[in-house]
Amino acid sequence: MILKAKERGDGRQLGQYLLTMGENEHIEVHDVRGFMSDDVVGALSEVDAIAKGTKCRQYLFSVSLNPPEKETVRIETFDKALEAIEEKHGLSGQPRVVVFHEKEGRRHAHAVWSRIDAETMTAKQLSFYKNKLREVSRQLYIENGWQMPRGLIDSKDRDPRNFSLAEWQQAKRIGKHAGELKGLIQDAWAISDSRQTFSHALEERGLYLARGDRRGHVAVTFEGEVISVARATGRKSKEVRARLGAPDDLRSIEDARKRIAEDILPRMKVHLGEVRTKAKHELDALNARREAMARAHGIERAKLDAGQKNRFETEARMRAERFRKGMRGLWDRLTGKRRELEKQNELESIWALQRDREQRQMTINAQLRERQALQAEISTTRSKHAQALRDLHFDTANYRLMQRGQEPKPQPKTAFDRLDAMREQPKPDVRRPRLDRLTEKKPDAAKERMSSDERLKRLREQQQMPPRGPELDR
């Protein structure tokens, strides 16, 4: 699983975030260890109070554990990962909080450790924690037989469409996925070799090349957001300048926004509004199904928890009633029968806990499969409407070409169109007829063979070496 971490403070705010539903559909507090308080916010507030007695400002170590998208991960696997993280970073025995979140059919965990050692009132040192987490992540992929991402094998092969929190928030403001937004700029970079081709490729995707205030070349979206070209493509500023030239003669961000408002927005606003309205209508219906499913799943889990609790209490009373009282109870102690009953009760209690955990895990797995099926519908709908928006932007760019008197570009073929075209093309017969192969005359090896004297003579001519006498030539 992918492990991401950071050192931080403000435990109370972090605790409130961990318990905020937001986009999460289910939240489960898995473990609160080493605190006087039993709730997450109270526990992390304790760390805030303890840290005031030290000079440490980033006294919390927060880690998110994200398993592979298509894998069903048991709680035991998460616990094993947490133990490995603690051992690797010297956090064994430190107070911690573990919370599970479920979103879009995926389950991930957030773990927060206190770095403050209460005995010495010093913070645990976490040197090179990113490298250590990388080692733990690799080991988890190997032990569980998961397919390891290329970026985890070699950091140079990481997915260029990965994005930071700031990029995700920026893309969210304009209604696009950050990975898709970076992907559009990377596609335009890949198919262009100059400023003119790159600028037109950006316009086909609803982006416009401009001069940034401090970042050199930037892309301005249809909605006016500004994105650094170098950061989006993963290139150095020197490489961007080498292909696109100096950005001094480009439009400023303000001028680019004016051009979009004057030239593009009035003509395409109606069409884009229709597409977005339709997308919102379909996604609202899917979101209503998602919310209803989340409520039904929550009710089912609450019923399961209540039923398991009642059953466990009933079974505990039955186990307690096995012990006799009075003189009979004393006799059971003397004969060792009570010890046998205690051992039997202990084994049955462990078996009951394991049974309840398995039952809960099966329920969660079934609900995740149901939620993943709905998420597939949501993703398909998002992709469909995103393609419709891209087509509108492509038409807008072609309309501007026609205004200049230039020939518009043809609509680019999709991967399915190219595949169909390849299937329709007849395959050339690279095999020669049998008769031609049999009657073909092969070169005479004896005629092509060069004598040793001729080879020596040619070698001397190439090296401009003087002859050493007739004895050697013979």
C-alpha positions as CSV (number, residue, x, y, z in Angstrom):
1,M,0.0,0.0,0.0
2,I,1.0,3.6,-0.6
3,L,2.2,5.4,2.6
4,K,2.2,9.2,2.8
5,A,3.2,11.0,6.0
6,K,4.0,14.4,7.4
7,E,5.0,15.9,10.7
8,R,2.6,18.5,12.0
9,G,1.0,20.1,15.1
10,D,-2.5,21.3,16.0
11,G,-3.9,17.9,17.2
12,R,-7.3,19.2,17.9
13,Q,-7.9,20.3,14.3
14,L,-6.5,17.0,13.0
15,G,-8.8,15.1,15.2
16,Q,-11.8,17.0,14.0
17,Y,-10.8,16.4,10.4
18,L,-10.5,12.7,11.0
19,L,-14.1,12.6,12.2
20,T,-15.6,14.9,9.6
21,M,-17.6,13.0,7.0
22,G,-17.2,15.4,4.1
23,E,-16.7,13.1,1.1
24,N,-16.2,10.1,3.3
25,E,-19.2,7.7,3.4
26,H,-18.1,5.7,6.5
27,I,-15.8,6.6,9.4
28,E,-14.6,4.0,11.9
29,V,-12.4,4.6,14.9
30,H,-10.1,1.6,15.0
31,D,-7.7,2.3,17.9
32,V,-7.1,5.0,20.5
33,R,-4.0,3.9,22.5
34,G,-2.0,5.5,25.3
35,F,-4.3,8.4,26.1
36,M,-6.6,9.1,29.1
37,S,-9.4,10.1,26.7
38,D,-11.2,7.5,24.7
39,D,-12.2,9.8,21.8
40,V,-10.0,11.0,18.9
41,V,-10.3,14.7,19.5
42,G,-9.7,14.4,23.2
43,A,-6.8,12.2,22.7
44,L,-5.0,14.5,20.2
45,S,-5.8,17.5,22.4
46,E,-3.9,15.7,25.1
47,V,-0.8,15.7,22.8
48,D,-1.3,19.5,22.3
49,A,-1.2,20.0,26.0
50,I,1.8,17.8,26.6
51,A,3.8,19.4,23.7
52,K,3.5,22.8,25.4
53,G,6.1,21.6,27.8
54,T,8.6,21.1,25.0
55,K,10.0,23.3,22.2
56,C,8.7,20.9,19.5
57,R,6.2,22.4,17.1
58,Q,5.6,19.4,14.8
59,Y,4.9,16.9,17.6
60,L,2.5,14.6,15.6
61,F,3.4,12.1,12.9
62,S,0.5,11.6,10.6
63,V,0.5,8.7,8.1
64,S,-2.2,7.7,5.5
65,L,-2.3,4.1,4.4
66,N,-3.8,3.6,0.9
67,P,-4.1,0.0,-0.3
68,P,-4.3,-0.9,-4.0
69,E,-7.5,0.2,-5.6
70,K,-8.8,-3.2,-6.6
71,E,-7.6,-5.2,-3.6
72,T,-9.7,-6.2,-0.5
73,V,-7.5,-5.6,2.5
74,R,-8.3,-7.0,5.9
75,I,-7.8,-5.2,9.2
76,E,-5.0,-7.6,10.1
77,T,-3.0,-6.3,7.1
78,F,-3.5,-2.7,8.2
79,D,-2.3,-3.7,11.8
80,K,0.8,-5.4,10.4
81,A,1.6,-2.3,8.4
82,L,1.2,-0.1,11.5
83,E,3.5,-2.3,13.4
84,A,6.1,-2.1,10.6
85,I,5.9,1.7,10.6
86,E,6.3,1.9,14.3
87,E,9.3,-0.4,14.4
88,K,11.0,1.4,11.5
89,H,10.6,4.8,13.0
90,G,11.2,4.0,16.7
91,L,7.6,4.7,17.6
92,S,6.7,1.4,19.3
93,G,4.6,2.0,22.4
94,Q,4.0,5.7,21.5
95,P,0.4,6.9,21.9
96,R,-1.5,6.6,18.6
97,V,-4.9,7.0,17.0
98,V,-6.1,5.0,14.0
99,V,-9.2,5.9,12.0
100,F,-10.6,4.1,8.9
101,H,-12.2,6.1,6.1
102,E,-14.3,4.8,3.2
103,K,-14.8,6.8,0.0
104,E,-15.7,5.9,-3.6
105,G,-15.7,2.2,-2.8
106,R,-12.2,2.3,-1.3
107,R,-11.0,1.9,2.3
108,H,-8.0,3.6,3.7
109,A,-6.6,4.4,7.1
110,H,-5.2,7.4,8.9
111,A,-2.7,6.8,11.8
112,V,-1.4,9.6,14.1
113,W,1.4,9.0,16.6
114,S,2.6,11.3,19.3
115,R,6.3,12.1,18.9
116,I,6.6,13.3,22.5
117,D,8.2,10.9,25.0
118,A,6.3,11.6,28.2
119,E,9.2,10.4,30.4
120,T,12.0,12.5,28.9
121,M,9.7,15.2,27.4
122,T,11.6,15.1,24.2
123,A,10.4,14.4,20.6
124,K,11.3,11.2,18.8
125,Q,13.7,11.8,15.9
126,L,12.2,10.9,12.5
127,S,15.1,11.3,10.1
128,F,14.6,10.2,6.5
129,Y,11.0,9.0,7.3
130,K,10.0,9.2,3.6
131,N,12.7,6.7,2.6
132,K,11.8,4.4,5.5
133,L,8.1,4.5,4.5
134,R,9.1,3.6,1.0
135,E,10.9,0.5,2.2
136,V,7.9,-0.5,4.3
137,S,5.5,0.1,1.4
138,R,7.7,-2.1,-0.9
139,Q,7.7,-4.9,1.7
140,L,3.9,-4.8,2.0
141,Y,3.5,-5.1,-1.8
142,I,5.9,-8.1,-1.9
143,E,4.4,-9.9,1.2
144,N,0.8,-9.5,0.0
145,G,1.5,-10.3,-3.7
146,W,0.2,-7.0,-5.0
147,Q,1.3,-5.5,-8.2
148,M,3.8,-2.9,-7.3
149,P,3.5,0.6,-9.0
150,R,6.4,1.5,-11.3
151,G,7.0,4.7,-9.4
152,L,7.6,2.6,-6.2
153,I,10.1,0.4,-7.9
154,D,12.0,3.4,-9.3
155,S,11.1,7.0,-8.4
156,K,12.0,8.1,-12.0
157,D,9.1,6.1,-13.3
158,R,6.5,7.6,-11.0
159,D,3.2,8.6,-12.6
160,P,3.6,12.1,-13.9
161,R,-0.2,12.7,-13.4
162,N,0.2,12.5,-9.6
163,F,-0.7,15.8,-8.0
164,S,-0.4,17.6,-4.8
165,L,-3.2,18.8,-2.5
166,A,-2.9,22.4,-3.8
167,E,-3.2,21.2,-7.4
168,W,-6.2,19.0,-6.5
169,Q,-8.0,21.9,-4.8
170,Q,-7.3,24.2,-7.8
171,A,-8.7,21.6,-10.2
172,K,-11.7,21.0,-7.9
173,R,-12.6,24.7,-8.1
174,I,-13.1,24.5,-11.8
175,G,-14.8,21.1,-11.8
176,K,-12.0,18.9,-13.2
177,H,-9.9,16.1,-11.8
178,A,-6.3,17.3,-11.2
179,G,-4.8,14.3,-12.8
180,E,-6.9,14.9,-16.0
181,L,-6.0,18.6,-16.0
182,K,-2.2,17.7,-15.9
183,G,-2.8,15.0,-18.4
184,L,-4.2,17.5,-20.9
185,I,-1.1,19.7,-20.7
186,Q,1.2,16.7,-20.9
187,D,-0.7,15.4,-24.0
188,A,-0.3,18.8,-25.7
189,W,3.4,18.9,-24.8
190,A,4.0,15.4,-26.2
191,I,2.4,16.1,-29.7
192,S,4.1,19.6,-30.1
193,D,7.5,20.7,-31.1
194,S,7.2,24.5,-31.1
195,R,5.4,27.3,-29.4
196,Q,2.8,27.5,-32.2
197,T,1.9,23.8,-32.2
198,F,1.9,23.7,-28.4
199,S,-0.3,26.8,-28.1
200,H,-2.8,25.3,-30.6
201,A,-2.8,21.9,-28.9
202,L,-3.6,23.7,-25.6
203,E,-6.5,25.6,-27.2
204,E,-7.9,22.3,-28.5
205,R,-8.0,21.2,-24.9
206,G,-9.5,24.4,-23.5
207,L,-6.2,25.9,-22.3
208,Y,-4.4,29.0,-23.4
209,L,-0.7,29.8,-23.3
210,A,0.3,32.9,-21.5
211,R,3.1,34.7,-19.6
212,G,3.1,34.1,-15.9
213,D,4.0,36.6,-13.2
214,R,6.8,34.5,-11.7
215,R,6.6,31.1,-13.3
216,G,7.4,31.8,-17.0
217,H,5.1,29.9,-19.3
218,V,1.7,29.2,-17.9
219,A,-1.6,27.7,-19.2
220,V,-4.8,29.6,-18.5
221,T,-7.9,27.4,-18.3
222,F,-11.2,28.3,-19.8
223,E,-12.4,29.3,-16.4
224,G,-9.4,31.6,-15.8
225,E,-7.3,29.4,-13.5
226,V,-3.5,29.5,-14.0
227,I,-1.3,26.4,-14.2
228,S,2.5,26.3,-14.5
229,V,3.6,24.5,-17.7
230,A,6.9,23.3,-16.2
231,R,5.2,21.9,-13.1
232,A,2.4,20.2,-15.0
233,T,4.8,18.5,-17.6
234,G,7.5,17.7,-15.0
235,R,10.1,19.6,-17.1
236,K,12.7,22.0,-16.0
237,S,12.2,25.7,-16.9
238,K,15.2,25.5,-19.2
239,E,13.6,22.7,-21.3
240,V,10.3,24.7,-21.5
241,R,12.2,27.8,-22.7
242,A,14.2,25.8,-25.2
243,R,11.0,24.6,-26.9
244,L,8.7,27.5,-26.4
245,G,11.2,30.4,-26.4
246,A,11.1,33.4,-24.0
247,P,7.7,34.2,-22.6
248,D,8.2,37.9,-22.9
249,D,6.1,38.4,-26.1
250,L,3.2,36.2,-24.8
251,R,0.0,37.6,-23.5
252,S,-0.1,38.3,-19.8
253,I,-2.5,36.3,-17.6
254,E,-4.8,39.3,-17.5
255,D,-4.8,39.7,-21.3
256,A,-5.3,36.0,-21.7
257,R,-8.4,36.1,-19.5
258,K,-9.7,39.1,-21.5
259,R,-9.2,37.2,-24.7
260,I,-11.1,34.2,-23.4
261,A,-13.9,36.4,-22.2
262,E,-14.2,38.4,-25.4
263,D,-13.5,35.7,-28.0
264,I,-14.5,32.3,-26.6
265,L,-16.9,32.6,-23.7
266,P,-19.9,34.3,-25.4
267,R,-20.0,31.8,-28.2
268,M,-19.5,28.6,-26.2
269,K,-21.2,29.5,-23.0
270,V,-24.6,28.2,-24.0
271,H,-23.2,24.9,-25.3
272,L,-20.9,24.4,-22.3
273,G,-23.8,25.2,-20.0
274,E,-25.9,22.6,-21.6
275,V,-23.3,19.9,-21.3
276,R,-22.6,20.8,-17.6
277,T,-26.3,20.9,-16.8
278,K,-26.7,17.5,-18.3
279,A,-23.7,16.2,-16.5
280,K,-24.9,17.7,-13.2
281,H,-28.3,16.1,-13.7
282,E,-26.9,12.7,-14.3
283,L,-24.3,13.0,-11.5
284,D,-26.9,14.3,-9.1
285,A,-28.9,11.1,-9.7
286,L,-25.9,9.0,-9.1
287,N,-24.9,10.9,-6.0
288,A,-28.4,10.4,-4.7
289,R,-28.0,6.7,-5.1
290,R,-24.6,6.9,-3.5
291,E,-25.9,8.7,-0.5
292,A,-28.8,6.3,-0.2
293,M,-26.4,3.4,-0.4
294,A,-24.2,4.9,2.3
295,R,-27.1,5.3,4.6
296,A,-28.3,1.7,4.0
297,H,-24.8,0.4,4.6
298,G,-24.5,2.4,7.8
299,I,-27.8,1.1,9.1
300,E,-26.7,-2.4,8.3
301,R,-23.4,-2.0,10.1
302,A,-25.1,-0.5,13.1
303,K,-27.5,-3.4,13.3
304,L,-24.6,-5.9,13.0
305,D,-22.7,-4.1,15.8
306,A,-25.7,-4.1,18.1
307,G,-26.5,-7.8,17.3
308,Q,-22.9,-8.8,17.9
309,K,-22.8,-6.8,21.2
310,N,-25.9,-8.5,22.5
311,R,-24.8,-11.9,21.5
312,F,-21.4,-11.4,23.1
313,E,-23.0,-10.3,26.3
314,T,-25.4,-13.2,26.3
315,E,-22.5,-15.7,25.7
316,A,-20.4,-14.0,28.4
317,R,-23.3,-14.5,31.0
318,M,-23.6,-18.1,29.9
319,R,-19.9,-18.6,30.4
320,A,-20.0,-16.9,33.9
321,E,-22.9,-19.2,35.0
322,R,-20.7,-22.2,34.5
323,F,-18.9,-21.4,37.7
324,R,-20.6,-22.8,40.8
325,K,-20.8,-20.9,44.0
326,G,-20.4,-21.7,47.7
327,M,-18.9,-25.0,48.8
328,R,-19.3,-26.5,45.3
329,G,-17.3,-23.6,43.9
330,L,-14.6,-24.2,46.5
331,W,-14.6,-27.8,45.7
332,D,-14.1,-27.0,41.9
333,R,-11.1,-24.8,42.9
334,L,-9.5,-27.6,44.9
335,T,-10.1,-30.3,42.2
336,G,-8.9,-28.0,39.3
337,K,-12.3,-28.0,37.5
338,R,-12.5,-24.2,37.8
339,R,-9.2,-23.8,36.0
340,E,-10.4,-26.0,33.2
341,L,-13.6,-23.9,32.9
342,E,-11.6,-20.7,32.9
343,K,-9.4,-22.0,30.1
344,Q,-12.5,-23.2,28.2
345,N,-14.2,-19.8,28.6
346,E,-11.1,-18.0,27.5
347,L,-10.8,-20.0,24.3
348,E,-14.5,-19.6,23.6
349,S,-14.2,-15.8,24.1
350,I,-11.3,-15.6,21.7
351,W,-13.2,-17.7,19.2
352,A,-16.3,-15.4,19.6
353,L,-14.2,-12.3,19.0
354,Q,-12.6,-13.8,15.9
355,R,-16.1,-14.9,14.6
356,D,-17.5,-11.4,15.0
357,R,-14.5,-9.9,13.3
358,E,-14.9,-12.3,10.3
359,Q,-18.6,-11.6,10.1
360,R,-18.0,-7.8,10.1
361,Q,-15.2,-8.1,7.5
362,M,-17.5,-10.2,5.2
363,T,-20.2,-7.5,5.5
364,I,-17.7,-4.7,4.7
365,N,-16.3,-6.6,1.7
366,A,-19.8,-7.1,0.3
367,Q,-20.7,-3.5,0.8
368,L,-17.4,-2.4,-0.9
369,R,-18.1,-4.5,-3.9
370,E,-21.6,-3.0,-4.2
371,R,-20.2,0.5,-3.8
372,Q,-17.4,-0.1,-6.4
373,A,-20.0,-1.1,-9.0
374,L,-21.7,2.2,-8.4
375,Q,-18.4,4.0,-8.6
376,A,-17.7,2.5,-12.0
377,E,-21.0,4.1,-13.2
378,I,-20.0,7.4,-11.7
379,S,-16.5,7.3,-13.3
380,T,-18.0,6.4,-16.7
381,T,-20.4,9.3,-16.6
382,R,-17.7,11.7,-15.6
383,S,-15.5,10.5,-18.5
384,K,-18.3,10.8,-21.0
385,H,-19.1,14.4,-20.1
386,A,-15.4,15.3,-19.9
387,Q,-15.0,14.0,-23.5
388,A,-18.0,16.2,-24.5
389,L,-16.3,19.2,-23.0
390,R,-13.1,18.4,-24.8
391,D,-14.9,18.1,-28.1
392,L,-16.5,21.6,-27.6
393,H,-13.1,23.1,-26.9
394,F,-11.7,21.5,-30.1
395,D,-14.6,22.9,-32.1
396,T,-13.8,26.4,-30.6
397,A,-10.2,26.2,-31.7
398,N,-11.2,25.2,-35.2
399,Y,-13.7,28.0,-35.4
400,R,-10.9,30.5,-34.6
401,L,-8.8,28.9,-37.4
402,M,-11.6,29.4,-39.9
403,Q,-11.9,33.0,-38.8
404,R,-8.3,33.5,-39.8
405,G,-8.9,31.9,-43.2
406,Q,-7.1,28.7,-42.3
407,E,-8.3,25.2,-42.9
408,P,-9.7,23.5,-39.8
409,K,-8.1,20.4,-38.4
410,P,-9.9,17.1,-38.6
411,Q,-11.4,15.6,-35.5
412,P,-8.7,13.4,-33.8
413,K,-9.5,9.7,-33.8
414,T,-10.0,7.9,-30.6
415,A,-8.1,4.8,-29.6
416,F,-11.1,2.7,-30.6
417,D,-11.2,4.3,-34.0
418,R,-7.5,3.6,-34.6
419,L,-8.0,0.0,-33.5
420,D,-10.9,-0.5,-35.9
421,A,-8.9,1.0,-38.8
422,M,-6.0,-1.3,-38.1
423,R,-8.4,-4.3,-38.1
424,E,-9.9,-3.2,-41.5
425,Q,-6.5,-3.0,-43.2
426,P,-5.5,-6.2,-45.0
427,K,-2.4,-7.8,-43.6
428,P,0.4,-8.1,-46.2
429,D,1.6,-11.6,-47.1
430,V,5.2,-11.6,-46.1
431,R,5.7,-15.2,-47.0
432,R,7.2,-15.9,-50.5
433,P,5.8,-18.6,-52.7
434,R,7.3,-22.0,-52.3
435,L,8.4,-22.2,-55.9
436,D,10.2,-18.9,-55.7
437,R,12.1,-20.0,-52.7
438,L,13.2,-23.2,-54.4
439,T,14.2,-21.7,-57.7
440,E,16.0,-18.7,-56.3
441,K,19.6,-18.7,-57.2
442,K,21.9,-18.4,-54.2
443,P,25.2,-16.5,-54.6
444,D,28.3,-18.5,-55.3
445,A,30.2,-18.5,-52.1
446,A,33.4,-19.5,-53.9
447,K,33.3,-16.5,-56.2
448,E,32.7,-14.1,-53.3
449,R,35.4,-15.5,-51.2
450,M,38.5,-13.3,-51.2
451,S,42.0,-14.7,-51.2
452,S,44.4,-14.1,-48.3
453,D,46.7,-12.2,-50.7
454,E,43.9,-9.8,-51.8
455,R,42.9,-9.2,-48.2
456,L,46.4,-8.4,-47.1
457,K,46.9,-6.1,-50.1
458,R,43.6,-4.2,-49.3
459,L,44.5,-3.9,-45.7
460,R,47.9,-2.3,-46.6
461,E,46.1,0.1,-48.9
462,Q,43.7,1.2,-46.1
463,Q,46.4,1.6,-43.5
464,Q,48.9,3.1,-46.1
465,M,51.5,0.6,-44.9
466,P,54.6,0.0,-47.1
467,P,55.1,-3.6,-48.4
468,R,57.6,-5.7,-46.5
469,G,59.1,-7.6,-49.4
470,P,58.1,-10.4,-51.8
471,E,58.6,-13.1,-49.2
472,L,55.7,-11.9,-47.1
473,D,53.5,-11.4,-50.1
474,R,54.0,-14.9,-51.1
